[in-house]
């Protein structure tokens, strides 16, 4: 996979035997536990997700020993699985993956902002408060993001903001892994997403902005070729990642 911005390389079409997966240690975004029995994709997106081997967790093995097999083997084959299952969805380069991930994040932000502005409009002016409130998705919203991702991003809305806009600046694939939860198999892709946020405040006259990086985990059911990536989890203000990056 291409790592440099100036080089756009197509994923190789050569066939190799997949590298064995490392042990899958599930870190849940809710209090439930993943199911080990598989029954295939039901078409219903679960409310919560489980991130397997998250990049923000520090393991006992030094990252230098994990970087090569994870970044260049499992990530490669996991994205190749998505390519084969997408049936013409134009995932032909690493840039196409990154652009799609940024588009999905913009969609989530737009939905969160619309819901929060409706909540503010329904309140009496003298009862409006500046602190953001967690947004809970409608059932059809789980196709876009898991409930934990909706809640995490909605709480990032600046205090006293009248409007809140977001523009992704860059995206880098850190790792792609096979995962299993809720009786289905998934491909989970973790990215480092850099985004600019802009807002106008009810307390200040001039607009404000900030640029931050976030860990965003996307997932796709392996049993279905008709679904799009959804956001499984968001960790705001990402620190140093222990894996190699593939970005634009």
C-alpha positions as CSV (number, residue, x, y, z in Angstrom):
1,X,0.0,0.0,0.0
2,X,1.2,3.5,-0.8
3,X,2.4,5.6,2.1
4,X,3.6,8.8,0.4
5,X,1.2,11.5,-0.6
6,X,2.8,12.0,-4.0
7,X,2.6,8.3,-5.0
8,X,-0.8,6.8,-5.8
9,X,-0.3,3.0,-6.2
10,X,-2.9,0.4,-7.0
11,X,-3.2,-2.5,-4.6
12,X,-1.4,-5.5,-6.0
13,X,-3.5,-8.1,-7.7
14,X,-1.1,-10.9,-6.9
15,X,-2.5,-13.7,-4.7
16,X,-0.8,-14.7,-1.4
17,X,-1.7,-16.8,1.5
18,X,-2.9,-14.6,4.4
19,X,-0.8,-14.2,7.4
20,X,-2.3,-15.8,10.5
21,X,-4.2,-13.4,12.7
22,X,-2.9,-12.6,16.1
23,X,-5.0,-13.4,19.1
24,X,-8.1,-11.2,19.1
25,X,-8.4,-9.3,22.3
26,X,-11.8,-7.6,22.4
27,X,-12.0,-4.1,23.9
28,X,-15.7,-3.4,24.2
29,X,-17.3,0.0,23.7
30,X,-20.1,-1.2,25.9
31,X,-20.5,-3.4,28.9
32,X,-21.6,-6.5,26.8
33,X,-19.3,-9.2,25.5
34,X,-18.9,-10.4,21.9
35,X,-20.5,-13.6,20.8
36,X,-18.3,-16.4,19.6
37,X,-20.9,-18.2,17.6
38,X,-21.4,-17.1,14.0
39,X,-24.7,-17.1,12.2
40,X,-23.9,-14.7,9.3
41,X,-24.9,-11.1,8.6
42,X,-28.5,-10.5,9.5
43,X,-28.7,-7.0,8.0
44,X,-29.3,-5.4,11.4
45,X,-26.5,-3.2,12.6
46,X,-25.8,-3.7,16.4
47,X,-26.1,-0.7,18.7
48,X,-22.6,-1.2,20.0
49,X,-19.4,-2.4,18.5
50,X,-16.2,-4.1,19.8
51,X,-12.8,-2.8,18.6
52,X,-10.3,-5.6,18.3
53,X,-6.6,-4.8,19.2
54,X,-7.2,-1.0,19.3
55,X,-4.1,1.1,18.4
56,X,-4.5,3.3,21.4
57,X,-4.0,0.3,23.8
58,X,-0.4,-0.4,24.7
59,X,0.4,-4.1,24.6
60,X,3.2,-6.0,26.3
61,X,5.1,-6.6,23.0
62,X,7.2,-3.7,21.8
63,X,5.5,-1.9,18.8
64,X,8.6,-2.4,16.6
65,X,7.9,-6.2,16.5
66,X,4.2,-5.6,15.7
67,X,4.6,-2.9,13.0
68,X,5.8,-5.0,10.0
69,X,3.4,-8.1,10.2
70,X,0.4,-5.9,11.1
71,X,1.0,-3.0,8.7
72,X,2.1,-4.9,5.7
73,X,0.4,-8.2,6.0
74,X,-2.9,-8.3,7.8
75,X,-3.8,-4.7,6.8
76,X,-3.0,-5.5,3.2
77,X,-5.1,-8.7,3.1
78,X,-8.0,-7.1,5.1
79,X,-8.3,-4.3,2.6
80,X,-8.1,-6.7,-0.3
81,X,-11.1,-8.5,1.1
82,X,-13.0,-5.3,1.1
83,X,-11.9,-4.7,-2.5
84,X,-13.2,-8.1,-3.6
85,X,-16.5,-7.7,-1.8
86,X,-17.2,-4.1,-2.9
87,X,-18.2,-5.1,-6.5
88,X,-17.1,-1.9,-8.2
89,X,-17.2,0.5,-5.3
90,X,-13.9,2.1,-6.6
91,X,-11.7,1.0,-3.7
92,X,-8.7,0.7,-6.1
93,X,-6.1,2.8,-4.2
94,X,-5.4,3.6,-0.6
95,X,-6.5,7.1,-1.4
96,X,-10.0,5.9,-2.3
97,X,-10.3,4.2,1.1
98,X,-9.2,7.4,2.9
99,X,-11.5,9.6,0.9
100,X,-14.5,7.4,1.8
101,X,-13.5,7.4,5.4
102,X,-13.4,11.2,5.5
103,X,-16.8,11.3,3.7
104,X,-18.4,9.1,6.3
105,X,-17.0,11.2,9.1
106,X,-18.5,14.3,7.5
107,X,-21.8,12.6,7.3
108,X,-21.7,11.7,11.0
109,X,-20.8,15.3,11.9
110,X,-23.6,16.7,9.8
111,X,-26.2,14.4,11.4
112,X,-24.9,15.1,14.9
113,X,-25.0,18.9,14.4
114,X,-28.5,18.8,12.9
115,X,-29.8,16.8,15.9
116,X,-28.2,19.1,18.4
117,X,-29.4,22.2,16.7
118,X,-33.0,20.8,16.8
119,X,-32.6,20.1,20.5
120,X,-31.5,23.7,21.1
121,X,-34.3,25.1,19.0
122,X,-36.9,23.1,21.1
123,X,-35.7,24.7,24.3
124,X,-36.9,28.1,25.6
125,X,-34.2,30.8,25.2
126,X,-33.9,31.3,29.0
127,X,-33.4,27.5,29.5
128,X,-30.7,27.0,26.9
129,X,-27.3,25.9,28.3
130,X,-23.9,25.9,26.7
131,X,-22.7,22.4,27.5
132,X,-23.2,19.8,24.7
133,X,-25.5,16.8,25.3
134,X,-24.9,13.3,24.0
135,X,-26.8,12.4,20.9
136,X,-28.5,9.0,20.6
137,X,-29.1,7.7,17.1
138,X,-32.3,6.6,15.6
139,X,-32.4,2.9,14.5
140,X,-31.5,3.8,10.9
141,X,-28.6,5.9,12.2
142,X,-26.7,2.8,13.4
143,X,-25.9,2.1,9.7
144,X,-23.7,5.3,9.8
145,X,-22.2,4.9,13.3
146,X,-22.4,2.8,16.5
147,X,-24.1,4.5,19.4
148,X,-20.8,5.1,21.3
149,X,-19.5,7.0,18.2
150,X,-22.6,9.2,18.1
151,X,-22.3,10.0,21.7
152,X,-18.5,10.5,21.7
153,X,-18.5,13.0,18.8
154,X,-21.6,14.9,19.9
155,X,-19.9,15.7,23.3
156,X,-17.1,17.4,21.4
157,X,-19.4,20.3,20.3
158,X,-17.9,23.5,21.7
159,X,-19.6,25.1,24.7
160,X,-22.1,27.8,23.7
161,X,-21.6,27.2,20.0
162,X,-24.4,28.4,17.7
163,X,-23.0,26.6,14.7
164,X,-20.3,23.9,14.5
165,X,-18.6,22.9,11.2
166,X,-16.0,20.4,10.5
167,X,-13.7,19.7,7.5
168,X,-11.3,16.7,7.3
169,X,-7.8,17.7,6.3
170,X,-6.1,14.3,6.0
171,X,-6.6,10.6,6.7
172,X,-4.2,7.7,7.3
173,X,-4.9,4.0,7.6
174,X,-3.1,2.7,10.6
175,X,-4.3,-0.9,10.6
176,X,-7.0,-3.1,9.2
177,X,-8.1,-6.2,11.2
178,X,-10.5,-9.1,11.1
179,X,-12.9,-9.0,14.0
180,X,-15.9,-11.0,15.2
181,X,-18.8,-9.7,17.3
182,X,-22.6,-10.0,17.4
183,X,-22.5,-13.3,15.6
184,X,-20.9,-11.7,12.5
185,X,-17.5,-11.3,11.0
186,X,-16.1,-7.8,10.3
187,X,-13.2,-6.0,8.8
188,X,-12.3,-3.1,11.1
189,X,-10.1,-0.3,9.8
190,X,-8.5,2.2,12.2
191,X,-7.4,5.6,10.8
192,X,-5.8,8.7,12.1
193,X,-8.1,11.6,10.9
194,X,-7.0,15.2,11.0
195,X,-9.9,17.7,11.0
196,X,-10.5,21.4,11.4
197,X,-13.5,22.5,13.4
198,X,-15.0,26.0,13.2
199,X,-17.8,27.5,15.3
200,X,-19.5,30.7,16.2
201,X,-20.3,31.3,19.9
202,X,-23.2,32.9,21.7
203,X,-20.6,34.4,24.1
204,X,-18.0,35.7,21.6
205,X,-18.3,37.9,18.5
206,X,-15.4,36.4,16.5
207,X,-15.6,32.8,15.1
208,X,-13.2,30.3,16.6
209,X,-11.5,27.2,15.3
210,X,-9.2,24.3,16.2
211,X,-7.4,21.5,14.4
212,X,-7.2,18.1,16.0
213,X,-6.3,14.5,15.2
214,X,-8.6,11.5,16.1
215,X,-8.5,7.8,16.0
216,X,-11.6,6.6,14.1
217,X,-12.4,3.0,13.7
218,X,-14.6,1.9,10.7
219,X,-16.1,-1.5,10.2
220,X,-17.8,-3.5,7.5
221,X,-19.6,-6.8,7.7
222,X,-17.7,-9.4,5.7
223,X,-20.8,-11.4,4.8
224,X,-22.4,-8.5,2.8
225,X,-21.4,-6.7,-0.3
226,X,-24.2,-4.1,-0.2
227,X,-23.2,-2.3,3.0
228,X,-20.9,0.7,3.5
229,X,-18.4,1.3,6.2
230,X,-19.8,2.5,9.5
231,X,-18.0,4.3,12.3
232,X,-17.5,1.9,15.2
233,X,-15.6,4.1,17.6
234,X,-13.9,7.5,17.9
235,X,-11.1,8.5,20.2
236,X,-10.6,12.2,20.1
237,X,-7.2,13.9,20.3
238,X,-5.2,10.9,19.1
239,X,-1.7,10.5,20.5
240,X,1.2,8.7,18.8
241,X,0.1,5.6,17.1
242,X,2.2,2.4,17.4
243,X,1.7,1.3,13.7
244,X,2.8,2.4,10.3
245,X,0.5,4.7,8.4
246,X,-0.8,4.6,4.9
247,X,-2.2,8.1,4.0
248,X,-2.7,10.7,1.3
